């Protein structure tokens, strides 16, 4: 794709429209890299939270077993 196939989106420095497909293309590679780092960080945090939730459920289950066994 050549630059002549792209039209800059009004008031947007890094956004261009492809003449042939009409697709909007973001040319801000630094911004994209930052977005991907943040996305990976959020995913990691979500996985850690899921692990903590699973651990808490397991602890609760074990506590129930202990409580029921002592009666």
C-alpha positions in Angstrom: 0.0 0.0 0.0 1.5 3.3 -1.0 1.0 6.6 0.8 -1.0 8.0 -2.2 -3.7 5.4 -1.3 -4.2 7.1 2.1 -6.1 10.2 3.0 -5.4 11.8 6.4 -8.5 11.9 8.6 -9.4 15.5 9.5 -8.1 16.7 12.8 -6.3 13.4 13.4 -2.5 13.3 13.1 -2.1 9.5 13.0 -5.3 8.3 11.4 -5.6 7.7 7.6 -8.4 6.3 5.4 -7.4 3.8 2.8 -9.0 4.9 -0.5 -9.6 1.4 -1.8 -11.1 -0.2 1.3 -12.3 2.7 3.3 -10.5 1.3 6.4 -9.1 3.7 9.0 -5.5 3.0 9.6 -3.6 4.2 12.7 0.1 4.9 12.0 1.0 5.7 15.7 3.2 2.6 16.3 4.4 4.0 19.7 0.8 4.4 20.8 -0.1 0.9 19.6 2.9 -0.6 21.4 1.8 1.2 24.6 -1.8 -0.1 24.1 -0.6 -3.7 23.7 1.6 -3.4 26.9 -1.4 -2.1 28.9 -3.6 -4.9 27.4 -1.1 -7.5 28.4 -0.9 -6.0 31.9 -4.7 -6.0 32.3 -4.8 -9.7 31.2 -2.1 -10.6 33.7 -3.9 -8.8 36.5 -7.2 -10.5 35.5 -5.5 -14.0 35.6 -3.9 -13.2 39.0 -7.3 -12.1 40.3 -8.9 -15.3 39.0 -6.2 -17.4 40.7 -6.8 -15.5 44.0 -10.6 -16.1 43.7 -10.0 -19.8 43.1 -7.7 -20.0 46.1 -10.2 -18.3 48.4 -12.9 -20.7 47.2 -10.6 -23.6 48.0 -9.9 -22.2 51.5 -13.6 -21.7 52.2 -14.3 -25.3 51.1 -11.6 -26.6 53.4 -12.9 -24.5 56.3 -16.4 -25.9 55.8 -14.9 -29.4 55.9 -13.1 -28.7 59.1 -16.2 -27.1 60.6 -18.4 -30.0 59.7 -15.9 -32.6 60.9 -15.7 -31.1 64.4 -19.4 -31.3 65.1 
